[in-house]
């Protein structure tokens, strides 16, 4: 692979602007596909989006300057998105949810301080990592359905959602196959713009709203402990930790970066610390995204310096509610189609990993993959009130139950005999 600009290279101003704009667009696309998790009035949702932009921008800036010091996209963790949506579906309060996120961030910081992190990582065999990749996609399916086919919509809108989804996904797959170089990284931004234009040609745009940005609303109202919820999010954070480690190590190995042990510890520590901040502020916690190596491979630019103006721009966007409103005023069906495409790529990565690691060699090993996925869907769709309220946030979290099941299958029930 040919790298045009290495990690510490300084770029000419024109090249700096082009590559920084690319990373900025990618970061915006990652953030805006997660803002639908916001609760409350339109004004409160807008303030949530502002906080999300600022937190992700600050996290990315700290990472590239003092953390892992590599060009990695930072965005809201998909596994936390699943955890929040599952917990809301189970009737948990937002105070308890985001308090659990802060506790999970503290756990990540503690694990990064010693040698425990490597031991936790060894528990996650290739089969378990494959299942986690697939679980994120499977447990987001009900959310995608709700975005594409809103419950309050009439039959005409549902038919539009069906056609829109088929055409949109096919178009994104074609773009992903045909675009080359820098343009290849613009598939999601193109889908956001074109999809929104098509939608608003047929349906009215939402009215502009003012933000409810107040000092009082900057943080959650109270710190609330829900032990079932905390256990569910601890499981989510173990998956987040592995994701973060994998993203940092994969890019470091790809670029042949020196001092990876210290880079890894600093990067994970900052991820944990900013998840504490995110929980206190009532937004999704950040994670380093694994899409960055693909972007660098296609563009040839691995300089971390281009990330500085991109992350600063993300922070500045969050300070201007009108800008955030414009960036986040994307129709739910468009977000649903993009999430469907992204979860398709997530499943593809899982299938590819099965092949590359030769993880499944017989029926028993295949069951280690398949049963947790079915268990996750079952618990995800479980009616409320079946189990005691104290454990409902855990049992009602399909992702968490899937991870527990695959751990039991891999290390207990279907454990390989040596």
RODO-2510 file (C-alpha; in nm, 4 decimals, decimal comma):
residues 418
     n   res          X          Y          Z
     1     x     0,0000     0,0000     0,0000
     2     x     0,1363     0,3396    -0,1029
     3     x     0,1190     0,6149     0,1600
     4     x     0,1619     0,9665     0,0229
     5     x     0,1714     1,1448     0,3591
     6     x     0,2939     0,9650     0,6717
     7     x     0,1639     1,0149     1,0230
     8     x     0,3829     1,3136     1,1197
     9     x     0,4044     1,4779     0,7753
    10     x     0,3076     1,8410     0,7246
    11     x     0,0908     1,9033     0,4172
    12     x     0,0729     2,2020     0,1815
    13     x    -0,2190     2,4298     0,2690
    14     x    -0,4321     2,3226    -0,0280
    15     x    -0,3876     1,9511     0,0467
    16     x    -0,4488     2,0141     0,4156
    17     x    -0,7854     2,1772     0,3400
    18     x    -0,8965     1,8961     0,1045
    19     x    -0,8085     1,6110     0,3400
    20     x    -0,9361     1,7932     0,6496
    21     x    -1,2696     1,8523     0,4729
    22     x    -1,2900     1,4809     0,3944
    23     x    -1,2383     1,3824     0,7603
    24     x    -1,4826     1,6544     0,8735
    25     x    -1,7586     1,5267     0,6413
    26     x    -1,7020     1,1715     0,7622
    27     x    -1,7159     1,2810     1,1262
    28     x    -2,0387     1,4752     1,0664
    29     x    -2,1940     1,1753     0,8908
    30     x    -2,1029     0,9493     1,1841
    31     x    -2,2500     1,1898     1,4402
    32     x    -2,5747     1,2748     1,2607
    33     x    -2,6704     0,9090     1,2152
    34     x    -2,6849     0,8794     1,5972
    35     x    -2,8745     1,1933     1,7006
    36     x    -3,2149     1,0248     1,6606
    37     x    -3,1588     0,8646     2,0027
    38     x    -3,2246     1,2046     2,1658
    39     x    -3,5338     1,2296     2,3888
    40     x    -3,7604     1,5244     2,4701
    41     x    -3,8913     1,8235     2,2773
    42     x    -3,7446     1,9307     1,9396
    43     x    -3,5529     2,2072     2,1198
    44     x    -3,4102     1,9588     2,3710
    45     x    -3,3139     1,7211     2,0888
    46     x    -3,1305     2,0049     1,9128
    47     x    -2,9358     2,0823     2,2311
    48     x    -2,8523     1,7104     2,2609
    49     x    -2,7118     1,7232     1,9059
    50     x    -2,5047     2,0319     1,9882
    51     x    -2,3537     1,8583     2,2911
    52     x    -2,2834     1,5470     2,0829
    53     x    -2,0974     1,7496     1,8176
    54     x    -1,8858     1,9272     2,0793
    55     x    -1,8005     1,6114     2,2786
    56     x    -1,6997     1,4162     1,9660
    57     x    -1,4932     1,7073     1,8370
    58     x    -1,3119     1,7570     2,1691
    59     x    -1,2460     1,3828     2,2010
    60     x    -1,1017     1,3647     1,8498
    61     x    -0,8827     1,6704     1,9097
    62     x    -0,7449     1,5345     2,2385
    63     x    -0,6797     1,1934     2,0823
    64     x    -0,4866     1,3259     1,7840
    65     x    -0,2737     1,5662     1,9922
    66     x    -0,2175     1,3816     2,3229
    67     x    -0,3833     1,0396     2,2960
    68     x    -0,3029     0,7746     2,0363
    69     x    -0,1816     1,0561     1,8033
    70     x    -0,3137     0,8857     1,4900
    71     x    -0,5745     0,9816     1,2256
    72     x    -0,8776     0,7974     1,3620
    73     x    -1,2405     0,9085     1,3283
    74     x    -1,4129     0,9489     1,6650
    75     x    -1,7887     0,9096     1,6857
    76     x    -2,0734     0,7897     1,9089
    77     x    -2,0245     0,4210     1,9904
    78     x    -2,2729     0,1985     1,8045
    79     x    -2,2717    -0,0473     2,0937
    80     x    -2,3845     0,2314     2,3304
    81     x    -2,6506     0,3353     2,0796
    82     x    -2,7833    -0,0199     2,0986
    83     x    -2,7599    -0,0149     2,4787
    84     x    -2,9455     0,3159     2,5124
    85     x    -3,2223     0,2149     2,2723
    86     x    -3,2658    -0,1234     2,4415
    87     x    -3,2741     0,0408     2,7847
    88     x    -3,5299     0,3005     2,6743
    89     x    -3,7385     0,0183     2,5325
    90     x    -3,7188    -0,1561     2,8703
    91     x    -3,8518     0,1579     3,0418
    92     x    -3,5281     0,2845     3,1994
    93     x    -3,4936     0,6552     3,2808
    94     x    -3,2484     0,8726     3,0895
    95     x    -3,0775     0,9729     3,4168
    96     x    -3,0083     0,6072     3,4988
    97     x    -2,8964     0,5336     3,1411
    98     x    -2,6417     0,8144     3,1213
    99     x    -2,5257     0,7558     3,4789
   100     x    -2,4480     0,3988     3,3679
   101     x    -2,2557     0,5376     3,0695
   102     x    -2,0433     0,7490     3,3051
   103     x    -1,9762     0,4413     3,5221
   104     x    -1,8807     0,2429     3,2121
   105     x    -1,6352     0,5154     3,1130
   106     x    -1,4770     0,4982     3,4581
   107     x    -1,4412     0,1210     3,4153
   108     x    -1,2554     0,1709     3,0870
   109     x    -1,0180     0,4182     3,2550
   110     x    -0,9465     0,1713     3,5373
   111     x    -0,8807    -0,1131     3,2926
   112     x    -0,6376     0,1057     3,0979
   113     x    -0,4277     0,1765     3,4094
   114     x    -0,2969    -0,1773     3,4565
   115     x    -0,2398    -0,5003     3,2736
   116     x    -0,6040    -0,6055     3,3014
   117     x    -0,6792    -0,4674     2,9559
   118     x    -0,4718    -0,7328     2,7811
   119     x    -0,6330    -1,0107     2,9858
   120     x    -0,9820    -0,8873     2,8958
   121     x    -0,8796    -0,8729     2,5323
   122     x    -0,7700    -1,2387     2,5378
   123     x    -1,1221    -1,3466     2,6389
   124     x    -1,2512    -1,2217     2,3059
   125     x    -1,1685    -1,4983     2,0606
   126     x    -1,2303    -1,4455     1,6864
   127     x    -1,5700    -1,6184     1,7143
   128     x    -1,6813    -1,3868     1,9946
   129     x    -1,5648    -1,0783     1,8019
   130     x    -1,7587    -1,2011     1,4963
   131     x    -2,0745    -1,2407     1,7040
   132     x    -2,0333    -0,8927     1,8554
   133     x    -2,0025    -0,7432     1,5061
   134     x    -2,3203    -0,9219     1,4035
   135     x    -2,5067    -0,8476     1,7268
   136     x    -2,4777    -0,4733     1,6717
   137     x    -2,6427    -0,5158     1,3316
   138     x    -2,9128    -0,7586     1,4493
   139     x    -3,0149    -0,5610     1,7568
   140     x    -3,0422    -0,2359     1,5589
   141     x    -3,2909    -0,3946     1,3153
   142     x    -3,6047    -0,2892     1,5131
   143     x    -3,4668     0,0661     1,5263
   144     x    -3,4098     0,0711     1,1505
   145     x    -3,7636    -0,0581     1,0976
   146     x    -3,9028     0,2256     1,3104
   147     x    -3,7057     0,4837     1,1113
   148     x    -3,8032     0,3534     0,7680
   149     x    -4,1636     0,2654     0,8607
   150     x    -4,2778     0,5166     1,1285
   151     x    -4,5714     0,3933     1,3377
   152     x    -4,7691     0,7145     1,2824
   153     x    -4,7237     0,7139     0,9035
   154     x    -4,9989     0,6182     0,6577
   155     x    -4,9809     0,3411     0,3976
   156     x    -4,8510     0,5731     0,1258
   157     x    -4,5534     0,6726     0,3397
   158     x    -4,4833     0,3079     0,4197
   159     x    -4,4793     0,2216     0,0483
   160     x    -4,2451     0,5148    -0,0124
   161     x    -4,0224     0,3906     0,2710
   162     x    -4,0028     0,0457     0,1109
   163     x    -3,9134     0,1773    -0,2360
   164     x    -3,6802     0,4397    -0,0893
   165     x    -3,4951     0,1745     0,1115
   166     x    -3,4475    -0,0617    -0,1839
   167     x    -3,3319     0,2111    -0,4238
   168     x    -3,1166     0,3856    -0,1605
   169     x    -2,9324     0,0718    -0,0497
   170     x    -2,8709    -0,0408    -0,4082
   171     x    -2,7404     0,3063    -0,4940
   172     x    -2,5008     0,3087    -0,1971
   173     x    -2,3668    -0,0366    -0,2858
   174     x    -2,3069     0,0750    -0,6464
   175     x    -2,1320     0,3932    -0,5298
   176     x    -1,9173     0,1936    -0,2881
   177     x    -1,8060    -0,0351    -0,5718
   178     x    -1,7437     0,2316    -0,8357
   179     x    -1,5979     0,5330    -0,6515
   180     x    -1,2215     0,5396    -0,6060
   181     x    -0,9730     0,7302    -0,3917
   182     x    -1,1040     1,0174    -0,1811
   183     x    -1,4462     0,9939    -0,3464
   184     x    -1,4989     0,6442    -0,2047
   185     x    -1,5148     0,7870     0,1466
   186     x    -1,8020     1,0162     0,0434
   187     x    -2,0648     0,7427    -0,0050
   188     x    -2,2452     0,8247     0,3226
   189     x    -2,2337     1,2053     0,2804
   190     x    -2,3673     1,1689    -0,0758
   191     x    -2,6478     0,9468     0,0517
   192     x    -2,7317     1,2008     0,3234
   193     x    -2,7564     1,4919     0,0771
   194     x    -2,9294     1,3137    -0,2128
   195     x    -3,1652     1,1179     0,0137
   196     x    -3,2713     1,4317     0,2018
   197     x    -3,3305     1,6235    -0,1231
   198     x    -3,5497     1,3440    -0,2629
   199     x    -3,7451     1,3130     0,0617
   200     x    -3,8120     1,6861     0,0959
   201     x    -3,9292     1,7060    -0,2658
   202     x    -4,2203     1,4836    -0,1595
   203     x    -4,2743     1,5670     0,2091
   204     x    -4,2617     1,8977     0,4029
   205     x    -3,9476     1,9923     0,5931
   206     x    -3,9623     2,0177     0,9698
   207     x    -4,0016     2,3662     1,1111
   208     x    -3,6931     2,5390     1,2389
   209     x    -3,6672     2,5254     1,6178
   210     x    -3,4668     2,7214     1,8711
   211     x    -3,2281     2,5365     2,0957
   212     x    -3,2769     2,4941     2,4706
   213     x    -2,9110     2,5510     2,5462
   214     x    -2,8895     2,6364     2,9147
   215     x    -2,6213     2,5865     3,1743
   216     x    -2,8697     2,3801     3,3771
   217     x    -2,9358     2,1496     3,0790
   218     x    -2,5667     2,0928     3,0123
   219     x    -2,5608     1,7956     3,2524
   220     x    -2,8059     1,5248     3,3576
   221     x    -3,0486     1,6211     3,6334
   222     x    -2,9266     1,3632     3,8858
   223     x    -2,6928     1,0677     3,9159
   224     x    -2,9139     0,7564     3,9348
   225     x    -2,8029     0,3985     4,0046
   226     x    -2,9881     0,1067     3,8435
   227     x    -2,7828    -0,2089     3,9015
   228     x    -2,9461    -0,4107     3,6245
   229     x    -2,8782    -0,1249     3,3857
   230     x    -2,5207    -0,0875     3,5095
   231     x    -2,4512    -0,4571     3,4452
   232     x    -2,5978    -0,4249     3,0947
   233     x    -2,3755    -0,1263     3,0167
   234     x    -2,0662    -0,2904     3,1680
   235     x    -2,1133    -0,5643     2,9076
   236     x    -2,1550    -0,2971     2,6390
   237     x    -1,8361    -0,1288     2,7595
   238     x    -1,6351    -0,4487     2,7404
   239     x    -1,7372    -0,4649     2,3742
   240     x    -1,6566    -0,0933     2,3354
   241     x    -1,3138    -0,1519     2,4890
   242     x    -1,2367    -0,4295     2,2416
   243     x    -1,3612    -0,2101     1,9580
   244     x    -1,1382     0,0768     2,0706
   245     x    -0,8339    -0,1483     2,1102
   246     x    -0,8960    -0,3063     1,7700
   247     x    -0,9327     0,0291     1,5938
   248     x    -0,6114     0,1702     1,7429
   249     x    -0,4034    -0,1458     1,6979
   250     x    -0,5205    -0,2149     1,3432
   251     x    -0,4252     0,1341     1,2234
   252     x    -0,0967     0,1235     1,4142
   253     x    -0,0053    -0,2099     1,2534
   254     x    -0,1097    -0,0843     0,9114
   255     x     0,1117     0,2259     0,9366
   256     x     0,3968     0,0574     1,1260
   257     x     0,3739     0,3129     1,4071
   258     x     0,6254     0,2946     1,6925
   259     x     0,5413     0,3012     2,0622
   260     x     0,2041     0,1325     2,0194
   261     x     0,1777     0,0182     2,3827
   262     x     0,1849     0,3733     2,5151
   263     x    -0,0332     0,5003     2,2308
   264     x    -0,2888     0,2293     2,3051
   265     x    -0,3021     0,3040     2,6788
   266     x    -0,3345     0,6794     2,6227
   267     x    -0,5989     0,6336     2,3555
   268     x    -0,8151     0,3967     2,5613
   269     x    -0,7726     0,6134     2,8720
   270     x    -0,8995     0,9212     2,6879
   271     x    -1,1889     0,7208     2,5441
   272     x    -1,2870     0,6188     2,8976
   273     x    -1,2470     0,9702     3,0402
   274     x    -1,4590     1,1257     2,7654
   275     x    -1,7264     0,8597     2,8197
   276     x    -1,7460     0,9807     3,1811
   277     x    -1,7936     1,3348     3,0476
   278     x    -2,0499     1,2131     2,7933
   279     x    -2,2522     1,0330     3,0602
   280     x    -2,2509     1,3400     3,2827
   281     x    -2,3696     1,5522     2,9891
   282     x    -2,6391     1,3020     2,8881
   283     x    -2,5055     1,2035     2,5444
   284     x    -2,3629     0,8913     2,3840
   285     x    -2,0001     0,8145     2,4648
   286     x    -1,7260     0,8254     2,1974
   287     x    -1,5132     0,5488     2,0487
   288     x    -1,2427     0,5317     1,7817
   289     x    -1,3998     0,4075     1,4584
   290     x    -1,2477     0,1201     1,2613
   291     x    -1,3293     0,2791     0,9213
   292     x    -1,0157     0,4956     0,9292
   293     x    -0,7693     0,2373     0,7841
   294     x    -0,9930     0,1977     0,4792
   295     x    -1,0080     0,5737     0,4272
   296     x    -0,6292     0,6045     0,4549
   297     x    -0,5765     0,3107     0,2193
   298     x    -0,7958     0,4733    -0,0441
   299     x    -0,6554     0,8282    -0,0124
   300     x    -0,2890     0,7649     0,0774
   301     x    -0,2956     1,0347     0,3479
   302     x    -0,2069     0,9133     0,6991
   303     x    -0,1051     1,2496     0,8481
   304     x    -0,2629     1,3057     1,1881
   305     x    -0,2282     1,6818     1,1413
   306     x    -0,5241     1,7001     0,9013
   307     x    -0,7468     1,5805     1,1858
   308     x    -0,6813     1,8961     1,3902
   309     x    -0,8781     2,1412     1,1690
   310     x    -1,1447     1,8730     1,1088
   311     x    -1,2089     1,8224     1,4826
   312     x    -1,1965     2,1967     1,5553
   313     x    -1,4606     2,2488     1,2831
   314     x    -1,6780     1,9819     1,4495
   315     x    -1,6529     2,1662     1,7841
   316     x    -1,7377     2,5009     1,6229
   317     x    -2,0445     2,3485     1,4540
   318     x    -2,1768     2,2461     1,7950
   319     x    -2,1598     2,6054     1,9153
   320     x    -2,3992     2,7267     1,6436
   321     x    -2,7486     2,5748     1,6790
   322     x    -2,8587     2,6818     1,3287
   323     x    -2,5664     2,4919     1,1756
   324     x    -2,6409     2,1828     1,3844
   325     x    -3,0106     2,2059     1,2938
   326     x    -2,9223     2,2116     0,9233
   327     x    -2,6777     1,9208     0,9581
   328     x    -2,9148     1,7086     1,1662
   329     x    -3,2433     1,7914     0,9909
   330     x    -3,2188     1,4665     0,8017
   331     x    -3,5394     1,2632     0,7526
   332     x    -3,5707     0,9462     0,9581
   333     x    -3,6080     0,7232     0,6466
   334     x    -3,2741     0,8548     0,5172
   335     x    -3,1056     0,7739     0,8485
   336     x    -3,2728     0,4321     0,8419
   337     x    -3,1406     0,3522     0,4938
   338     x    -2,7884     0,4629     0,5863
   339     x    -2,7977     0,2586     0,9085
   340     x    -2,9195    -0,0403     0,7054
   341     x    -2,6236    -0,0009     0,4685
   342     x    -2,3768     0,0459     0,7554
   343     x    -2,5100    -0,2590     0,9379
   344     x    -2,4791    -0,4513     0,6111
   345     x    -2,1109    -0,3582     0,6019
   346     x    -2,0903    -0,4606     0,9686
   347     x    -2,2254    -0,8063     0,8861
   348     x    -1,9933    -0,8258     0,5867
   349     x    -1,6972    -0,7574     0,8144
   350     x    -1,8183    -1,0382     1,0412
   351     x    -1,8519    -1,2872     0,7533
   352     x    -1,5120    -1,1834     0,6176
   353     x    -1,3581    -1,2380     0,9603
   354     x    -1,5102    -1,5871     0,9787
   355     x    -1,3330    -1,6673     0,6527
   356     x    -0,9999    -1,4968     0,7269
   357     x    -0,9650    -1,6492     1,0767
   358     x    -1,1140    -1,9886     0,9827
   359     x    -1,3330    -1,9531     1,2911
   360     x    -1,5969    -2,2081     1,1929
   361     x    -1,4830    -2,5581     1,1028
   362     x    -1,7816    -2,7670     1,2135
   363     x    -2,1491    -2,7534     1,3135
   364     x    -2,0727    -2,7078     1,6838
   365     x    -1,8601    -2,3994     1,6205
   366     x    -2,1288    -2,2616     1,3887
   367     x    -2,3781    -2,2932     1,6749
   368     x    -2,1512    -2,0712     1,8866
   369     x    -2,2205    -1,7991     1,6300
   370     x    -2,5848    -1,8642     1,5484
   371     x    -2,7481    -1,9279     1,8880
   372     x    -2,6389    -1,5966     2,0517
   373     x    -2,7855    -1,4055     1,7557
   374     x    -3,1225    -1,5776     1,7998
   375     x    -3,1115    -1,5297     2,1783
   376     x    -3,0393    -1,1586     2,1291
   377     x    -3,3378    -1,1135     1,8969
   378     x    -3,5652    -1,3043     2,1380
   379     x    -3,4742    -1,0885     2,4383
   380     x    -3,4794    -0,7734     2,2249
   381     x    -3,8460    -0,8425     2,1393
   382     x    -3,9420    -0,9713     2,4845
   383     x    -4,2615    -0,8131     2,6304
   384     x    -4,2151    -0,5891     2,9341
   385     x    -4,2960    -0,7071     3,2846
   386     x    -4,1903    -1,0721     3,2499
   387     x    -3,8861    -1,0468     3,4757
   388     x    -3,8289    -0,8455     3,7981
   389     x    -3,7815    -0,4741     3,7363
   390     x    -3,4286    -0,4747     3,8858
   391     x    -3,2922    -0,7014     3,6087
   392     x    -3,5211    -0,5955     3,3223
   393     x    -3,2703    -0,3403     3,1845
   394     x    -3,0173    -0,6253     3,1524
   395     x    -3,2502    -0,9011     3,0301
   396     x    -3,4287    -0,6642     2,7924
   397     x    -3,0975    -0,5634     2,6330
   398     x    -3,0626    -0,7991     2,3358
   399     x    -2,7006    -0,7048     2,2769
   400     x    -2,5970    -0,7739     2,6356
   401     x    -2,7798    -1,1073     2,6438
   402     x    -2,6207    -1,2041     2,3135
   403     x    -2,2720    -1,1295     2,4477
   404     x    -2,3408    -1,3300     2,7649
   405     x    -2,4657    -1,6230     2,5543
   406     x    -2,1667    -1,6257     2,3205
   407     x    -1,9294    -1,6087     2,6197
   408     x    -2,0991    -1,9143     2,7701
   409     x    -2,1018    -2,0977     2,4376
   410     x    -1,7359    -2,0245     2,3612
   411     x    -1,5761    -2,0666     2,7032
   412     x    -1,8100    -2,3166     2,8767
   413     x    -2,0624    -2,5117     2,6691
   414     x    -1,8732    -2,5436     2,3399
   415     x    -1,5254    -2,4975     2,4793
   416     x    -1,2601    -2,6587     2,2595
   417     x    -1,0914    -2,9570     2,4198
   418     x    -0,7147    -2,9240     2,4324
***
